[in-house]
Amino acid sequence: MYLKSVFCKTKVATLQTLIFLVSLFCFAGNINAENNFPHRTRPRAIHMKHMLTLKKARQLVISKYYTKNINKVALFANPVLKKSGSVISSWRKPNKIKIKKDSWFFFVDEQPGANWEHKAAYILVDRRTGAAKKIPAMSPPLEILKLRPLNRKATFQLKAIKSNIKILRPKVLIKPPIRILKRKKYAVLLSGGMNSSYNYKRYWNDLKFIYKALKDKYGYTDSEIVVLYANGTHSPNGDLDENGTNDIDYAATKANLTKVINNIAAFISKNGKFFFYSTNHGGNDAGANKSNLILWGESIKDFEFAALTKKIKCAQAIYVMEQCFSGGMIDDLLKSQSYPCTKPSVCVMTAARHNEPSWSCDTEGEYDEYIYHWTSAVYGRTPGGSYVNADTNGDGMVSMAEAHNYAKSKDSRNEHPQIGSCLASACSATLGFPSPIKEDCVGFNPRKATVKFINNRWKIVDGNHWIFDFGNKRQEAQKALSIIKHYKMNQVCFVGRPHPSFQYLLVNGKAPKGRMRGEDCICFNLKNIMVKRIRGHWKIVDGNHWIFDFGNKKSEAYKAIRIIKKYGFTCVGYVGRPGPSFIYLRK
């Protein structure tokens, strides 16, 4: 048995030696074969294990570019390898990128929440070498729906993008062209969107809010508001004021915008008001203050838009613009007007400078930040109904300057709202026309006016009609009569009869002028006066000094301040302080 075992082991060893010698011979043969045929290469599969995976490429992108702020950006990737020769396209910058080597493609939105255009990046990672190339971008790729979100912000953003597509109807309903008639006021509301992916819900909400403000607060009718929105549709309907009708007039194209502006220019009254409002996206072109307004699938440059608006010749033109780089529109809009800029006087307000993006709301809901607060100011309330008071001068009306200053003070995003005008008073305009003041005045003849003692009371009378009652104060009645005759006052007017809270006297429908020796007057700054509620009382004040007290009669206080400003009163005169028996106003 022992000999048999030794023999078997020797046989196995001999066989192993033989196999080794044969393999060595074959290996040498292969070396010679490669030397004889140098064009042959080793199988490609040998190197596949060294290729970069998408997961490792993602780690590389984060570690190289976004280690400290990965939670502040939205990171996307195409899960399918980009082959050499393929192209990545966008609506603006970069327009097209041609892939030179097989690469993983990453898209990074570096300012989530900003309107486009804004800072972003396209990153290509070479699958073989791991070399990363970062390409600055200002707009998202057209293939955004094919990308995979790689962090929380990207997941949230992609969900919103997919819901955006449902906002519009794929088939456009062609409405008959609207009729532009001779009107005193027109409003044009525009939201372009570029495409369905980036037509966010907040842009529709912006339009609804201003549409409601124009109708409820300023008396605009549907026929005085022209709406250009996206592709001309909205799902489930285009009803902006919830009255059951479609309020979208046109798709937001350059051709439609041109047609609307031209038609309004031809029919708006010379003493009328033109209001233009834009939300959605904007672009930044090469050069200082070179901006564009993005429409549906196209854009209009600042100088092109300004050339259009130049045709509008009315009393006032107001522009408020939410889009990115909107500040770059101001100079063109103002330069397009002929000196001295009175037909129309132009006021332009924008959410951002010429070189920065604008932003969506951070805490207020699905709206855009600046325009949310601006519309709240002119409407006097938020979309939720909370009261807003932007009337800083207390005249009962919100001017464009007041609305802008209010919105600017409330804007908590990284943007810098701008305002410009080509006439100093242009931004004192309001969105509507102030209703005429209904004055309650009684005329009399100052030459025939006398002081009489009637029923134990001293009165100033004109014939058989008494005008002022002084009780037992004869001297005060005589003093008041001398003032009336000095200024030749022939009208006495009241606010709030039969128990007036305010009275004033006029001379042939105008304010009394000049000074009278010995009169007791306190003058005030007409520009500073306002209505304020102080300890439950509505008062007209000049700084810290109150002039008139109206108690709980708010509407009478606002009417009185409008009257004071209408006539330009700057001084209030008294007879018999304290507890004056006679009060008058003059310039």
Secondary structure as UniProt FT lines:
FT   HELIX           2..36
FT   TURN            38..39
FT   HELIX           44..50
FT   HELIX           54..65
FT   TURN            67..72
FT   STRAND          74..77
FT   TURN            84..85
FT   STRAND          87..90
FT   STRAND          96..98
FT   STRAND          103..109
FT   TURN            112..113
FT   STRAND          120..126
FT   TURN            127..129
FT   STRAND          132..137
FT   TURN            142..143
FT   HELIX           144..146
FT   STRAND          148..149
FT   HELIX           152..167
FT   STRAND          183..191
FT   HELIX           196..198
FT   HELIX           201..216
FT   TURN            217..218
FT   HELIX           222..224
FT   STRAND          225..229
FT   TURN            230..231
FT   HELIX           254..267
FT   STRAND          268..279
FT   STRAND          282..284
FT   TURN            288..289
FT   STRAND          291..294
FT   STRAND          299..301
FT   HELIX           302..309
FT   TURN            310..311
FT   STRAND          316..321
FT   TURN            324..325
FT   HELIX           326..329
FT   HELIX           330..335
FT   TURN            339..340
FT   TURN            343..344
FT   STRAND          345..350
FT   TURN            354..355
FT   STRAND          359..360
FT   HELIX           369..379
FT   TURN            383..384
FT   TURN            392..393
FT   HELIX           400..410
FT   STRAND          418..421
FT   TURN            424..425
FT   HELIX           426..428
FT   STRAND          440..443
FT   TURN            446..448
FT   STRAND          449..454
FT   TURN            455..456
FT   STRAND          457..462
FT   TURN            463..464
FT   STRAND          465..469
FT   TURN            471..472
FT   HELIX           474..487
FT   STRAND          491..495
FT   TURN            497..498
FT   STRAND          502..507
FT   TURN            508..509
FT   TURN            517..518
FT   STRAND          520..523
FT   TURN            526..528
FT   STRAND          529..534
FT   TURN            535..536
FT   STRAND          537..542
FT   TURN            543..544
FT   STRAND          545..549
FT   TURN            551..552
FT   HELIX           554..567
FT   STRAND          571..575
FT   STRAND          582..586
//
